[in-house]
């Protein structure tokens, strides 16, 4: 994608959740996680690359000791439709016997997050909890429900706050969707 196409994409999008709504959601998820995990000394795993913005902001609001690592599993790559799961990096930190919190950007169809949870459980995690910034309301049966959800989004292609559109706009502080085509 080039600069002009990226700017045109944003110009042809509408705000779904503004920055203040996004920040309130991060605060609410952080409070719920603190209530659940403050006495566990958990391992927080960020799902790359989409989860990085949410995870980074969320961690600054978790007032308890934790370990941090990441994993990279995806079904998307540069496409907007999910495909086969690609495992790029497993966590370097052992999950055995740990309370693990997996943080991701969006729960779309849930296939990737379910596979991640199953894999971490097989690796010996004592418990695996999941936090997603956005849960897409798409009417599909999902193999997993997130334990902590920031916001819901409509069944449209959304981007911003960690979620990309053609590789760009993860850095937006709000959530956008392409305007409906007539």
N, C-alpha and C positions, 0 to 999 in steps of 0.2 A: 504494500500500500504506500502511496506517496502522500506528501503533505497536503496537496489540494484535495485528494479523495478523502483523507482523514477529516479535514475541516468540513467538507461537504456532508460527510456522514453525521457529524455533530449538528450541523445546521439543519439537517432533515430529521432530527430526533426531538423527542419531547421528554421532559423531566417526569419520571415516575415517582421518585422519592427525592426530595431536596436534601441539602447538606445537613440542615438541623434535624430532620427526621432520621437520617442515617446516623448521626451522632447520638441521638437519644436511643436508638436501637442498640448501638454498641454498648452504651452505658447499661441498658437493661439486661443484655446478655451477660455482661461482666458481673453484674450483681447476682444473677442466677447461678453463674459458674462459681463465684465466691461462696455462695451459700452451700453449694454441693461439694466443692473440692478443696476448700481452704485447709482442711485437716488431713489431706491425703498426700501431699508432696507429689503432684502428678507430673507426668511427662506430657508436654504440649507438643503436638506434631502439626506443623503447617503443611497443607497440601499445596504444592507449588503448581503453577505459578499464581493461579487465581486467588488463593487464600492469603497471600502475603499482606495485602493492605488491611484486611479485616483482622488477621492474626496480630500484626504489628500494633495496631491501635488497641486491640483487645488486651494484649499482654501488659500494656502500661497501666491497665485498670485492675489487674489481678494482684491484690495486696497480700500474697502468700508465696512461700518458696515453691519453685517449680524448675524442672529441667526443660530445655527446648531443643527440638531437632526438627527435621523436615522429611518429607517423602515426596516423590513425584510420580503420580499415576494419573493418566489422562485418557479420555476417549475422544478428544477433540482435535488437538493440534491446530492447524490453521483453519479447519473447517468449522461450520456452525452446526453441523449435525453430528451426533455421537457415533462412534464406530467401535472397533475392538479396543479393549483396555490395553494401554501401553504402560508397563512398569519401567520407569526410567531410573529411579533411585529409591532404595529402601532406607528406613531410618538407620543411622549409625549407632544410636543409643539403644541398648537392649530394652525391650518392653517387658521382659519376663517378670511377672509378679507385680507389675506397676499398674496404677490407675493412669489411663492414657486418654487425653483429650485431643481428638482430631479436629482441626479447624480448616474449613473450606469456604469458598466463595458462594457457591450456589448448589442447591439440591434440585436438579432438573428431573432426570428420570431415576436417579438414585443408584444406578448400576455401579458406578465407580466407587462411591462411598460405601456401599454394601460390600464390595470386594475388598476394599481397604480394611474395613472392620473385621471381616472374616479372616483376612491374612494376619492382622495383629493379634487376633484371638488365638489363631494357630501358633503364633510365635510365643504365646504364653502370657499375654497381658492379663492381669487380674480382672480388669474391666476396661471397656472401650466406650467412651462417650463421644458424641459428635456435636459440633457446633457449626452451623452454616449461617452466613450473613443473610442469604436470600433463599426462600423456598418457593419454587415456581408452582403456581396453581394451574396445573395442566390437565387435570381430570384423569391422569394415568395412574395405574397401580404402581406404587413405588416399593421396592423390596426393603426399604429402610425409611424410618422417620428419624429426623435429627432430634437430639435431646435438647438442644438450644437453637432457637431460630431468631434472627434479628428482624427480618421483614419478609412479607410475602410479595411476590411479583406476579403480574399476569403472564399468561402463556404467549409471550412475545419474545423476540430477541432483545435481551437487555444487556447493558454494558455500563461501566463505571464502577468505582469502589472495588477494584480488583478484577472485575469481569471485563474481558476485552471484546472488541469488535474488529475482526480481521487483524488482530495483533496490537491494536492501538486502544487508547482511552481507558486503560486500567487505572490511570492516575486521577480520574475525575472524582471529586468529593461527593457527588450525587449519583443517582441511578437513572439512566436514560433508556428509552426504547425507540426503535425506529417508528416513525409515524405510519399508521395503517395505510396501505396502498389501496386506492379505490379502483 
